[in-house]
Amino acid sequence: MAEMKRIKEYIDTDLGTAGTLLIPKLIMEPLIEEVDKTLLPRELAAYVWGPAQIKGSSFTTDLETPNALDVRIVGEGAEVPMDTGAYEGVTFTPVKYGVAIRITREMMEDSQFELLQRNIRLAGKRFAEKETELILTALDSATTSVGGGAAITIANLTTAALGIENYDYTPTDLIVGNEVLQDLRNVDTFVEANKAGNTEMLTRGFLGIIYGWNVVRFSTNAAPSSTYAKYAYLIDRSQAYGIAIKRDITIENFDLPTYDMQGAVVTQRIDVKLLRAKAAAIITTS
């Protein structure tokens, strides 16, 4: 809420005449909005469950356990051995996240733009950033973990791919932090089109394809901490993680007459879980 803080500073330093707080010489149109962070799109998730599909406070989705049923040699006249598949569950419990926005009537009257609506839009951005944070936190539990050196290498990528492929999953997407993306840009195997064999990486600002994997960047400022700039995740998007949304972003406006304020409460109930830990790999650099 940088703009609210700025306005509060005007209130604290002004002589007390509310009507002179936000005259045009203080804030000129247009408002220059903050930059949008690069976030992880929902299509990377294997499944996204919406409110209509979640009947209670939590739900469990069933997963078929790989290689649980076996076929054996049967001798002539011998009984055919019995076997059945096995199943396991992943439980999602959406948690409520929210923020309450309160703005004085004077601030709204004297501002050069719609303060309340602007802050609601900012809240929407924060919720989207929270979703990316939850995805990254879930992916941290991946079975395969590759520790790199000061910079990510081709060997790190192929080792992570092997870790996933050993369990019969197929890597589809490489999710990278800012510093890992810089490392990739410095690997000439991928930068030189004649070696890469794929100029799409160059024409799309390098967020293209490596070994057939889509390269997707996330903003470090949307991650749980700044150390995630050094992280990369390789996933099979059809199996890796799911998103459960019990309540999508909801806005409720309110008035506080005794404080001469208006505001809004913005909430969401969401959970992100790893479905199959073996369908993802994490690569860390130092």
N, C-alpha and C positions, 0 to 999 in steps of 0.2 A: 504494500500500500504506500508506495513512495510519494504519490501525489497527495494523499491524505496527510502524510507526515509533513510534507512541504507546506500545506495549508495550515496545519497546526502550528508550525513555526511562525507563520504570518500572524496568527492569533496571539501567540505568546509575545511577539515583539511589537505589535501594533499598540497605539495609544488607547485602544478600547472601543473605537467606533467601528462596529461590525460592517457597516455599509461601505467602508473604504478598503476592506481586506483584499478583495480580488478584482481591483480595477484593471482595465486592459494593459496597463504598463507592467503589471506583475505576471499575468498569464495571457499570452496572445494565441489566437487560433492560427493554425490547427494544433491540436494536442499531438505531440510526437509520442506514439505508443512505444512500449517496451518491445524488444525483439522477441519473436517466438522461438522457443527452444525446440530442438530436434527431438521428437518423441517416437516411441515404438508404436507402429500401427497395430490395430487390433487383428488384422488379417494374419499376423504372425502366430496367433493363438490357435491351438488345435480346435478348441470349442469356446464359444462365448454364450453363457446362459443368461437370459434376461429375467426380469421380475416375474413375468407370467409363467415361467418354468420352475420357479422356486417357491414351493408352497409353505415351507416353514422357515425357521431361523437358520437352518443349515440343511444340507443335502449331501448324499454320497453318490458318486458315480462309480460304476463297476468297470473294472479293467480285466480283460482276459490275460491270464498269466502266460507268458511265452513258453513254449516247449513243455507244457504240462501234460500233454497226451502223447503217448508213444505207441508206435506200431512195431510188433515183434514177429519173429518167425514162429509159425505154428506147425507142429508136427502132424502127420496124418493121424486122424482119430483123436488128437489131443484137444483139450478144452481151449477155446480161444480166450486168452487172458483179458480181464476187464481193466479198463482205464477210463478216466474222464478228464475233462479240462478242469482247470483251477481258476479261481477268480479272486481278485483283491479290490479293495475300495479306496477311494480318495475322498475325504470329506472337506467340503467347502463351508466356511462359516463367515458370511459377509460381515464386515465391521463398518460401523458408521464413522464417516469423516465429515467435518463441517466447519463453517465459519459464519459468524454473525457480523454484518456490516451495519454500522450506525453513523449517520451523518446529520449534523444540525441543519435546521431549516435555513439559517443564515448562510451557511456554506453553500447550500443548493441555490439559494436566491442570488448570491453574488458570484458564483462560479461562471466561467466562460463556456462550460460544457456540462453535460449531464453526469454529475458526480456519482450518483447512485448506480445508474446503468453501467457506467464505466467500471466501477468497482465490482459489479456482478460479473462483468466479462473477465475481469482479472481473476476472480474466484474460479471461473470456469477453466482458465488456463492452469491454475494451481491443481485442480482436480485431475486434469489430464496428465500433469507432471507426476502426481501421486501414483497414477496407474503405471507409468513407466518405472517408477521406483519400486513398486510392488512386484512387477515382472522381473526386474533384475535381482531382487532379493530372493525370489523363488528359484531362479536359475542358479543361484549360488550353491544349491544342493545337488547339482549335477554329479553323476557318478564319476565321470572322467574329468580329471583335473591335470592340466599341463602347466608346469612352471617354466616360464621362459627367463631370459636374461634381461639386459637393459632394453632390448628392443625385440619385438615379435619377429620370428623367422618363418621361413617356409616349412622347416622341420616341425615347428610348433603346430602349424596348421594341419599338416598331414598326420601328425601324432594324434591330434584331437579327432580328426576324421576317422582314423583307425579305431580309436576308442569307441566311437559310436557305431561304426560298421561291424565291429566284433559282436555286437548284440543285434545285428540284422536291421538296424535303422539306417536311414539314408539322409545324410546332411543336406539341408536345403538352404539355410540362411546363416550368414556370419554377422553377428551383432557386435559392433566395436565401439569402444570409447574413443575420445579425441586423440589421445596419445598413440593408441594402437593404429588409428587411421593414418597418423603421421608416419609411423613406422612402415606401414604398407606402401605409402607414397614414396618411400625411400628405397624400396626393394625394386631393383631395375627389372626383375623378371616380370613384374606386373605393370610397370610404367611403360616399358618399351612395347609398342603395339606389335612389332614383328616377333617378339618373344612371347607375348601374352596370347597372341592369336585371337584377340578379341578387342576391337577398338571401342566397344560400347563403354568400357571402363573410362576411357578418355573423354568421350563425348558427353558423358553424364557426370562429369566432375569426379570421376573415380568411384562413385557409389554405384558400381555396376556389378560385374560378375567375376568371381575368382573360383576356379575349379568347378564352375557350374553353380556356385552358391551365390545368392543375392547378398550383397554387402549393404548393411543397414547401420547407420550411425545413430547413437543416442547422445544427447547433451549431458556432459558431466554435471551441469548445474541442475539436472532433473534426476540425478542418481542419488542413492543413499549417502554417498560421501564423495569427495574429490578423488579418492584412490581408484574409483571406477574408471577413470580416464585410461588406466593401464589394463583394463579388462577387455576380454573378447569372449563371446559365447557362440558356439556352433550348435545348431539345433536341427532336429527333424520336426518341421512345423506341424506335421500331421499327428504328432505323438507327444510333444514336449510339455506344454502347459495349457491350462484352461483359465478362463476368467468368469467369475460368477458375480452378477450384478443383481442384488436384491432390490435396491432402489437406485434408479438412475439419478443423475444430477437434478435436484429438486430445489426450486426457489420459492420461498414464502415471504411476501412483503409484509411489513408491520409498521405501525405508528406508535410513538411514545409521546403522547401529548404533554405529559408533565415535564418532559425534558426538551420539548419542542424539537423532536428528532424523528426522522424516518429511517427505515433500514430494511434489510432483508437477511433471512437465514438461508444459507445454501448448504445442502447436505447430500450425501451419497453413501450407500452401503455396498461394499465391494470386497471381493477376496480373489487372490490369484494363487494357484497351487501348481506345483510341478506334477504332471500326470505320470510320466515315466522318467525317472532320473537318468536312466541309461540312454535316453534319446537326446541328451544334451551333454555338452562338454564345455568346461570353462578354461580359458587360457589367461594366465596372469603374467605380467612383466614387472620387473623391478624398477 
